[in-house]
């Protein structure tokens, strides 16, 4: 017998922060990122929201900058960043919704384009064991600077989720997906219960056209 799952995007869905922007701000505060790199990062985030950015190339360039760092170093950075910048931005309503799905026997999964060491502290704080996300290549615990392709983005996010569902005996027709982004429309279209959550303008338009539920969370922290 197949089970149901509740898939959640992370940025602007579970949290009201953009993790790319906030992690760059935190790195800047520690002196790890130059002012010019920070400004370029902010500009690229803006272009991403306007769909004017080649996101794979952006990720490749970013991955190369952290080549040679260890997984432990990245986990330590992410843990500090989470406690300082992100923990206070987890939506209380998102945490309650996650608990509700868990009480109904659904497998709860975060599906995010963010890197795995960025997603992990958010997942751990909410008791979520399952993560589907973009990953970097490692060798002997060291980042090589290469992406594992495809990114967990757009069609890639859909394909990774379908493969995960098959491996874990999950029926996508009985499953939910919550996201704010029209970039996730490919995955929204393959689950039985798509939910536009704090949607951007394009997703709101699509949700209305397809009669998908639309929900909004108030910026009240879970912790």
C-alpha positions, 0 to 999 in steps of 0.5 A: 500500500502506498503512503502520502507525503507532504512536500514543502518548498523552503524559502518564502514557504517555511521561512520568510527569508531568502536563504541565498540573500541571508546567508550572503549577509551573514557571510558578509558580517563575518568578513567572508564575503567582500562588499562587491561580491555581496552586491553582485549576489544581491543583484543576481537574486533580483534577476533570479526573481525576474527570471533573467538569470541562468541559475545553473551558471550562477550556482556553478560560479558559487560552488567554485568559490567554496571549493576546498572547504570541508563539509564540517566547515560548511555545516558549522557555518550553516548552523551559526547562520541558522541560529542567527538569521533564520530560526526566527523567520520560520512561520508558526503556521508552517510549523503547525501545518507540518505537525498536522500532516505528520499527525495524519500519517503523512511523510513530511519532506523539504524540497528545495533548490538550496544546498543540502547543508543550508536546508539541514538546520531548518529541517532538523529544527522542525523534526523533518528527516527527509530532504530533497535538494541541490547537492555539491560534489565532495571527495573525502569530505572536501567540496570539489567546486562541482555541482551534482546536476541537474539542480533541484529546480524547475523540472529537476525538482519534479524529477528528483521528487518523482524518483524519491516517491518511487523509492519510498512507496509514496503515491503522488496523487495522494500527496501535497506540495506547498510552494511560493514560486511559479518556478515550481509549477512542474512539481505542483502539476504532478501532486494530487494536492498542489497549494500555492503558499505565499505565492508570487504574482505568477503563481497566484495567477496560475493557481487561480486559473487552475483552481489550486488553493491559495494560502498565506502565512503571517510573519509570526515566528514558530520559535 
